[in-house]
């Protein structure tokens, strides 16, 4: 991560772009803005127990020191703090909280990297993007329904954030930025591990949902998946790891589901068997807090709460805010179980025909 020495040897245009990117990244005003972004969330302390108020006591000096540490290869991220949130049936959801300083550096990079990456993302992706929300995704579903795309693959990726392969991710990031210093920073954040009660635990896959940079990295990781639909007549509407694929016939949606499984497999991801189903607008389905049935659409309160947690909660958690215990999920309805069996039936049917 020796930024200054690397910059002194840059010559070509692409490298010049990298220089401009990192110069903007290491700008003092950018780091001050990054602190403001972090402070606005009132996040909790990380493993070093330093709070926002602690850092703010000597703000300008602390920001200058942090920026210089990054620029001169003295900055090293600390492990994330592990927070376990109780769920139903005695299970727990793990939240990984970076330190205040790590969040500031991540936000500083996010401020300059996001505009570079954002303009190349596919229009089928709606989560974690400026000026877009879950309602835009809902409206897109309505648009394709009105164009007679009535067959639907309603899908969810199994433990998406936990299963992101680091090597595949870094390869995807290199399509947007090749500067070794930036790549080293990102690699350090995703591989730093978590501090449990007993030890530091590291893994070669997964990115922390509590990290500021994680939503952008998640969209980068799935960008190849998004773009794989560009030359097909299937319509993808994706919001983070929840997505729909729409087609105009049963045959087409079966082919689309096979394409989804194959493409996700190349990213070392799988569909969640209990949260993925083949359906249509006549049978109805739920997506992003809304119910779809024939030509009707209506909000569903319980799913809306889940959607809000996914959209707002992950953003807040990315700043280190601890979340209250999640409400126990309602039991799967008989109707949903029937649709889950439909998903398995259609998958078996397709594989028999292929």
C-alpha positions as CSV (number, residue, x, y, z in Angstrom):
1,X,0.0,0.0,0.0
2,X,2.8,2.4,-0.7
3,X,0.8,5.0,-2.7
4,X,3.4,7.7,-3.2
5,X,6.1,5.5,-4.6
6,X,3.7,3.8,-7.0
7,X,2.4,7.1,-8.3
8,X,5.8,8.4,-9.2
9,X,6.1,5.7,-12.0
10,X,2.8,6.3,-13.8
11,X,3.0,7.1,-17.5
12,X,0.0,6.0,-19.6
13,X,-3.5,7.4,-19.7
14,X,-5.1,4.6,-17.7
15,X,-2.5,5.0,-15.0
16,X,-3.0,8.7,-15.0
17,X,-6.7,8.0,-14.3
18,X,-5.6,5.9,-11.4
19,X,-3.4,8.8,-10.2
20,X,-6.4,11.2,-10.3
21,X,-8.5,8.7,-8.5
22,X,-6.1,8.2,-5.6
23,X,-5.3,11.9,-5.4
24,X,-9.0,12.6,-4.9
25,X,-9.1,9.7,-2.4
26,X,-6.2,11.1,-0.3
27,X,-7.5,14.6,-0.4
28,X,-8.0,16.0,3.2
29,X,-11.5,17.4,2.4
30,X,-12.5,13.9,1.2
31,X,-11.5,12.4,4.5
32,X,-13.3,15.1,6.4
33,X,-16.4,14.4,4.3
34,X,-15.9,10.7,5.0
35,X,-15.9,11.3,8.7
36,X,-19.1,13.3,8.4
37,X,-20.7,10.4,6.6
38,X,-19.7,8.0,9.3
39,X,-20.7,10.4,12.2
40,X,-24.1,10.9,10.7
41,X,-24.9,7.2,11.4
42,X,-23.9,7.4,15.1
43,X,-22.2,4.1,14.7
44,X,-20.9,2.0,17.6
45,X,-17.2,1.4,18.4
46,X,-15.2,-1.4,16.9
47,X,-12.6,-3.7,18.5
48,X,-10.5,-0.7,19.6
49,X,-13.5,0.8,21.6
50,X,-12.9,4.2,20.0
51,X,-16.2,6.1,19.5
52,X,-17.1,8.8,17.1
53,X,-17.0,11.3,20.0
54,X,-13.5,10.1,20.9
55,X,-12.2,10.7,17.3
56,X,-14.0,14.0,17.0
57,X,-12.2,15.5,20.1
58,X,-9.2,16.3,17.9
59,X,-10.8,15.9,14.5
60,X,-8.6,17.7,12.1
61,X,-5.4,16.3,13.6
62,X,-6.9,12.8,13.7
63,X,-8.1,13.0,10.1
64,X,-4.7,14.3,8.9
65,X,-2.9,11.6,10.7
66,X,-5.2,8.9,9.3
67,X,-4.8,10.2,5.7
68,X,-1.1,10.3,6.0
69,X,-1.0,6.8,7.5
70,X,-2.8,5.5,4.4
71,X,-0.6,7.4,2.0
72,X,2.6,6.3,3.6
73,X,1.9,2.6,4.2
74,X,1.3,2.9,7.9
75,X,-2.4,2.2,7.9
76,X,-3.6,-1.3,8.7
77,X,-7.2,-2.2,9.3
78,X,-8.2,-3.9,12.5
79,X,-10.4,-7.0,12.7
80,X,-14.1,-6.5,12.7
81,X,-16.0,-6.7,15.9
82,X,-18.5,-9.6,16.0
83,X,-22.0,-8.9,17.1
84,X,-24.5,-11.7,17.2
85,X,-28.2,-10.8,16.7
86,X,-30.7,-13.3,18.1
87,X,-33.1,-14.7,15.5
88,X,-35.9,-17.3,15.8
89,X,-35.3,-21.0,16.7
90,X,-32.2,-20.1,18.7
91,X,-30.2,-19.0,15.6
92,X,-28.1,-15.9,15.3
93,X,-27.3,-13.4,12.6
94,X,-23.7,-12.2,12.6
95,X,-22.8,-8.6,12.1
96,X,-19.2,-7.5,11.6
97,X,-18.4,-4.0,12.8
98,X,-15.2,-2.2,11.6
99,X,-13.5,0.4,13.7
100,X,-14.4,4.1,13.3
101,X,-11.0,4.7,11.5
102,X,-11.6,1.8,9.1
103,X,-15.0,3.1,8.3
104,X,-13.6,6.6,7.6
105,X,-11.0,5.2,5.2
106,X,-13.6,3.0,3.5
107,X,-16.0,6.0,3.1
108,X,-13.2,8.1,1.7
109,X,-12.5,5.5,-1.0
110,X,-16.3,5.0,-1.6
111,X,-16.7,8.7,-2.2
112,X,-14.3,8.6,-5.2
113,X,-14.7,5.0,-6.4
114,X,-18.5,4.9,-6.6
115,X,-18.9,7.5,-9.3
116,X,-16.3,5.6,-11.5
117,X,-18.0,2.3,-11.1
118,X,-21.6,3.4,-11.0
119,X,-21.9,4.6,-14.6
120,X,-21.0,1.1,-15.9
121,X,-23.5,-0.9,-13.8
122,X,-26.5,-2.5,-15.6
123,X,-29.9,-0.9,-15.4
124,X,-31.3,-4.2,-14.0
125,X,-29.6,-3.5,-10.6
126,X,-31.4,-1.3,-8.1
127,X,-29.9,-1.7,-4.6
128,X,-27.2,0.5,-3.1
129,X,-27.3,2.9,-6.1
130,X,-27.8,6.7,-6.1
131,X,-31.3,8.0,-7.0
132,X,-32.7,4.4,-7.1
133,X,-34.8,2.5,-4.6
134,X,-36.8,-0.6,-4.2
135,X,-39.8,1.2,-5.7
136,X,-37.9,1.6,-8.9
137,X,-37.4,-2.2,-9.0
138,X,-41.1,-2.7,-8.2
139,X,-42.1,-0.4,-11.1
140,X,-39.7,-2.3,-13.4
141,X,-41.6,-5.5,-12.6
142,X,-44.9,-3.8,-13.4
143,X,-43.4,-2.6,-16.7
144,X,-42.4,-6.1,-17.8
145,X,-45.7,-7.6,-16.6
146,X,-47.6,-5.1,-18.8
147,X,-45.4,-6.3,-21.8
148,X,-46.7,-9.8,-21.2
149,X,-43.7,-11.2,-19.3
150,X,-45.9,-13.3,-17.0
151,X,-43.7,-16.2,-16.0
152,X,-41.4,-15.6,-13.1
153,X,-38.4,-17.0,-11.3
154,X,-38.5,-15.5,-7.8
155,X,-35.0,-16.1,-6.5
156,X,-32.7,-15.5,-3.5
157,X,-29.0,-16.2,-3.3
158,X,-27.9,-18.5,-0.4
159,X,-25.9,-16.4,2.2
160,X,-24.7,-14.1,-0.6
161,X,-22.4,-11.8,1.4
162,X,-20.9,-14.8,3.3
163,X,-20.1,-16.7,0.1
164,X,-18.4,-14.0,-2.0
165,X,-15.1,-15.5,-3.3
166,X,-12.3,-13.0,-2.7
167,X,-10.3,-13.9,-5.8
168,X,-13.3,-13.6,-8.1
169,X,-14.2,-10.3,-6.4
170,X,-10.7,-8.8,-6.8
171,X,-10.7,-9.8,-10.4
172,X,-14.0,-8.0,-10.9
173,X,-12.7,-4.9,-9.1
174,X,-9.7,-4.8,-11.5
175,X,-12.1,-4.1,-14.4
176,X,-12.7,-0.7,-12.8
177,X,-9.5,0.2,-11.0
178,X,-6.1,-1.4,-11.5
179,X,-4.1,0.7,-9.0
180,X,-2.3,-1.8,-6.7
181,X,-2.7,0.5,-3.7
182,X,-6.4,0.6,-4.0
183,X,-6.6,-3.2,-4.6
184,X,-4.4,-3.8,-1.5
185,X,-6.8,-1.7,0.6
186,X,-9.8,-3.6,-0.6
187,X,-8.1,-6.9,-0.1
188,X,-7.1,-6.0,3.4
189,X,-10.7,-5.0,4.3
190,X,-12.3,-8.2,3.0
191,X,-9.7,-10.5,4.5
192,X,-9.0,-8.8,7.9
193,X,-11.3,-11.3,9.7
194,X,-13.4,-10.9,12.8
195,X,-12.5,-10.9,16.5
196,X,-14.7,-13.4,18.4
197,X,-14.6,-13.9,22.1
198,X,-11.8,-16.4,21.7
199,X,-9.7,-15.5,18.6
200,X,-9.4,-13.8,15.2
201,X,-11.2,-15.8,12.5
202,X,-10.3,-15.3,8.9
203,X,-11.7,-16.8,5.7
204,X,-11.0,-16.7,2.0
205,X,-14.6,-15.9,1.2
206,X,-17.3,-13.5,2.4
207,X,-17.4,-9.8,2.9
208,X,-18.6,-8.1,6.1
209,X,-22.1,-6.7,5.9
210,X,-21.0,-4.1,8.4
211,X,-18.3,-2.6,6.1
212,X,-19.1,0.6,4.4
213,X,-17.5,-0.6,1.1
214,X,-19.4,-3.9,1.1
215,X,-22.6,-2.8,-0.8
216,X,-20.5,-1.5,-3.7
217,X,-18.4,-4.6,-3.7
218,X,-21.6,-6.7,-3.8
219,X,-22.8,-4.9,-6.9
220,X,-19.4,-5.3,-8.6
221,X,-19.5,-9.0,-7.8
222,X,-22.9,-9.5,-9.4
223,X,-22.3,-7.1,-12.3
224,X,-21.2,-10.1,-14.6
225,X,-24.4,-11.9,-13.6
226,X,-26.5,-8.8,-14.5
227,X,-24.8,-8.3,-17.8
228,X,-25.3,-12.0,-18.8
229,X,-29.0,-11.1,-19.5
230,X,-28.2,-8.3,-21.9
231,X,-28.4,-10.5,-25.0
232,X,-31.4,-12.6,-24.0
233,X,-35.1,-11.9,-24.0
234,X,-35.4,-12.7,-20.3
235,X,-35.8,-9.8,-18.0
236,X,-33.8,-9.5,-14.8
237,X,-34.8,-7.2,-11.9
238,X,-32.3,-7.4,-9.1
239,X,-32.2,-5.8,-5.6
240,X,-29.1,-6.9,-3.8
241,X,-29.3,-10.7,-3.5
242,X,-33.1,-10.8,-4.2
243,X,-34.1,-10.9,-7.8
244,X,-36.8,-11.8,-10.3
245,X,-36.3,-13.2,-13.8
246,X,-39.4,-12.7,-16.1
247,X,-40.2,-14.5,-19.3
248,X,-43.1,-14.9,-21.7
249,X,-43.5,-18.6,-21.6
250,X,-42.9,-21.6,-19.3
251,X,-40.3,-22.9,-21.7
252,X,-38.4,-19.6,-21.6
253,X,-38.5,-19.3,-17.8
254,X,-37.2,-22.9,-17.5
255,X,-34.3,-22.0,-19.8
256,X,-33.7,-18.8,-17.8
257,X,-33.6,-20.7,-14.5
258,X,-30.9,-23.0,-15.9
259,X,-28.9,-19.9,-17.1
260,X,-29.2,-18.4,-13.6
261,X,-27.9,-21.5,-11.9
262,X,-25.0,-21.9,-14.4
263,X,-24.0,-18.2,-14.1
264,X,-24.2,-18.1,-10.3
265,X,-22.2,-21.4,-10.2
266,X,-19.3,-19.6,-12.1
267,X,-19.4,-17.1,-9.2
268,X,-19.4,-19.9,-6.6
269,X,-23.0,-18.9,-5.5
270,X,-26.2,-21.0,-5.3
271,X,-29.9,-20.3,-5.2
272,X,-31.6,-20.7,-1.8
273,X,-33.8,-23.8,-2.3
274,X,-36.5,-22.7,0.2
275,X,-36.6,-19.0,-1.0
276,X,-36.6,-19.7,-4.8
277,X,-39.7,-20.6,-6.7
278,X,-41.1,-20.7,-10.2
279,X,-44.4,-18.9,-10.5
280,X,-46.4,-16.5,-12.5
281,X,-48.6,-13.5,-12.0
282,X,-51.8,-15.6,-11.9
283,X,-50.5,-17.6,-9.0
284,X,-48.9,-14.5,-7.5
285,X,-45.7,-13.9,-5.5
286,X,-44.0,-11.4,-3.2
287,X,-41.1,-9.2,-4.0
288,X,-39.6,-6.2,-2.1
289,X,-42.5,-5.8,0.3
290,X,-45.2,-6.0,-2.4
291,X,-47.6,-8.7,-3.5
292,X,-48.2,-9.3,-7.2
293,X,-51.4,-11.1,-8.3
294,X,-52.7,-11.0,-11.8
295,X,-52.8,-7.2,-12.6
296,X,-52.9,-6.2,-9.0
297,X,-50.1,-5.0,-6.8
298,X,-50.3,-4.3,-3.1
299,X,-47.9,-3.6,-0.2
300,X,-47.4,-6.4,2.4
301,X,-46.5,-5.1,5.8
302,X,-44.4,-8.0,7.0
303,X,-42.3,-8.1,3.9
304,X,-42.0,-4.4,3.9
305,X,-40.4,-4.6,7.3
306,X,-37.9,-7.1,5.9
307,X,-37.3,-5.0,2.8
308,X,-36.6,-1.9,5.0
309,X,-34.2,-3.9,7.1
310,X,-32.4,-5.0,4.0
311,X,-32.2,-1.6,2.4
312,X,-31.8,0.6,5.4
313,X,-30.4,-1.8,8.0
314,X,-27.5,-2.9,5.9
315,X,-26.6,0.8,5.2
316,X,-26.8,1.6,8.9
317,X,-24.9,-1.6,9.9
318,X,-22.3,-0.6,7.4
319,X,-21.6,2.4,9.7
320,X,-21.4,0.1,12.7
321,X,-24.8,0.6,14.2
322,X,-25.9,-2.4,16.2
323,X,-29.4,-3.6,15.4
324,X,-32.0,-4.7,17.8
325,X,-32.9,-8.3,17.8
326,X,-34.8,-9.2,14.6
327,X,-38.3,-10.3,14.9
328,X,-39.0,-13.9,14.5
329,X,-40.0,-14.8,11.0
330,X,-43.4,-16.1,10.4
331,X,-43.8,-19.7,9.4
332,X,-43.9,-20.3,5.7
333,X,-47.5,-20.4,4.5
334,X,-48.9,-23.5,2.9
335,X,-49.2,-21.6,-0.4
336,X,-45.5,-20.7,-0.3
337,X,-44.6,-24.3,0.4
338,X,-46.6,-25.3,-2.6
339,X,-44.7,-22.9,-4.7
340,X,-41.4,-24.1,-3.3
341,X,-42.4,-27.6,-4.4
342,X,-43.3,-26.1,-7.8
343,X,-39.7,-24.8,-8.1
344,X,-38.2,-28.2,-7.4
345,X,-40.7,-29.9,-9.8
346,X,-40.0,-27.5,-12.7
347,X,-36.2,-27.9,-12.1
348,X,-36.5,-31.7,-12.2
349,X,-38.7,-31.4,-15.3
350,X,-36.1,-29.2,-17.1
351,X,-33.2,-31.4,-16.3
352,X,-35.1,-34.4,-17.6
353,X,-35.8,-32.6,-20.8
354,X,-32.2,-31.4,-21.3
